[in-house]
Amino acid sequence: MSTPFADRPWLASYADGVPADIELPTTSLSDVIDETARRYRRRPALQFFGAETSYGELAESIERVAEGLRKLGVSKGDRVAIVLPNCPQHVIAFYAVLRLGAVVVEHNPIYTARELRHQFEDHGARVVIAWDKVVDTIRAFPADIPVDAIVAVNLTEAMPLTTRIALSLPVKRARESRAAITTKLRGTGFTRWADVAASRRLSASQPRPTVDDLAVLLYTSGTTGTPKGVMLTHRNLRANALQGRAWVPGLTEGRETFYAVLPMFHAYGLTLCLTFAMSIGARLVLFPRFDLDLVLSAAKRTPPTFLPAVPPVYDRLARAARDGASSLKSIRFAISGAMSLPVATVERWEEAIGGYLVEGYGMTESSPVALGNPIGPTRRPGTVGVPFPSTHIRVIDEHGEDVGPDTPGELLLKGPQVFGGYWQRPEETAATLTPDGWLRTGDIVVVSPDGFVKVVDRVKELIITGGYNVSPSEVEESLLGHPDVREAAVVGLSRSGGAEQVAAAVVLREGAVFDEASIRDYAKQVLADYKVPRRVIAVDELPRSLIGKVLRREVRELFKR
């Protein structure tokens, strides 16, 4: 189909050495990790609080854990849930599941029992690899969510001996630190990670996955607000890693150091760290969560060269570098995503650290990266850049007709990284993917004549906070469970640094007295912390259209007033 952007005018802005198209992958992610391990066997693959794992050791651990999972009943096509923060066990588990031809289902380990339960009801995984602090939550699932096996992961087992000794000291600070990262499990109903990892190597005759097999399910609110599983194949994820590699021709394979401050259960962290970094033989320094002091301390021992992150992280690191806490000048490449990148943050970063900080764009349904600013002088701060190699775009109006440059419309994407549909949701798939494979993003954009894309609005009402998508309807439904709340409307309020703040306007039941703390405390029991409204106000009635739809723009005005 011919479109106003069919001739790809953005190719002229590509950095030197970036191809117009990538060679499409023909092998699976499992094959990629094996090839990397053969090429860089003795080089460090993972670093966790200073403890290093070589690529040879990583490959060996993957084969052993794969065999352990096979003995637990995992076979081709089975869904296996991973509920872990960033840690070596997460990387090993991810590739071990894929080695069996099974499907990884990633979960946020800070989700509440209610949130996890809803996802398990949808995907039906019977084997779970979970942080030991989450095991009791999973063991408490009702009988109608059957789980055959839980593999409990103690993060401290991947730490250096000196760190483990320090955490075991009988002093208050050590006890508090230990309690934050592990717990003592009692009873039955779980298997320890160490026992699974002690298995013999998987038989070489075990069939390998193919490039077209389903690899990962990632849950997202997508474009409609209802959490659903995005189905990504080995081809989707491999293609996006290859596109990322092509986008940064200055990388040296086997020599780079990536910092994994992004959670790997999120599409952005998964692709940039779990697949892209591993595919080029990089050292991946893992952080369970972003901690400024921890990152600065690690940078003194193992300087990073590539940092994928979100704007608030870049802002804090730039300020720390400006104040002399660390130079961080080893970072040659910095790619921001998940939320709007303020120009002020770019200027602060490049002044304090040097090198380019560029913004990209994507969504879980595109594995996730689809657009990026060129890493070079042609980049354009304030835009999300241009389409990646082998990626095409269209912009359509409300009637579905293509529009040309400088005209607002909904962005559509097409490329090898675009997903094949939502797990067991054909209607939602049909609403998001056109019959000829175009992904409707739900974002309103303006494209310049030379192909740079600027996001100007969102068709979807998702709130982006801390790099995560928050569905207003999900938060609203939760608030309605509070005995004093009759109606609720949830919106995102703009904050400095490009993020948004979750805020709720509520209508109280007759006779109820407004108590903001009570409503927020209730929300904390049923929602992950980042979804909990930071502000709650009471109103007599919600602003609505003539057909009764809540007018979120007017709700935002209530907070301004």
Protein Blocks (a to p, Z undefined) as FASTA:
>chain_A
ZZfklnopmlmmpcehiafbdcddfbdfklmmmmmmmmmmmpcfbdcehiacdfklmmmm
mmmmmmmmmmnopaehiacdddddddfklmmmmmmmmmnopacddddfkbcfklmmmmmm
mnopabdcddfklmmmmmmpcfklccfbdcdddfklmpcfklmmmmmpccfklmmmmmmm
gccdehehiacfklmmmpccddfklccddfkbcfbdcddekjnopacdddddfklmmmmm
mmmmmmmmmbcghkaccddfbcfkbmklmmmmmmmmmmnopacdddfbacfklmmmmmmm
mccfbdcddfklmmmmmmmmmnopagolmpmbdcdehiacdfklmmmmmmmngpaddddd
ddfklopafbdcdedjkbcghiabjadehiacddddfkopacdehiacddddddfklcfb
dehilklmmmmpcfkopacehiacdddfkopacdfbdfblcdceehiacdfklmmmmmmm
pmkbmbdcddddddehhiacddddddddehiacdfklmmmmmmmmgcfklpcfbdcddfb
dcddfkopacfklmmmmmmZZ
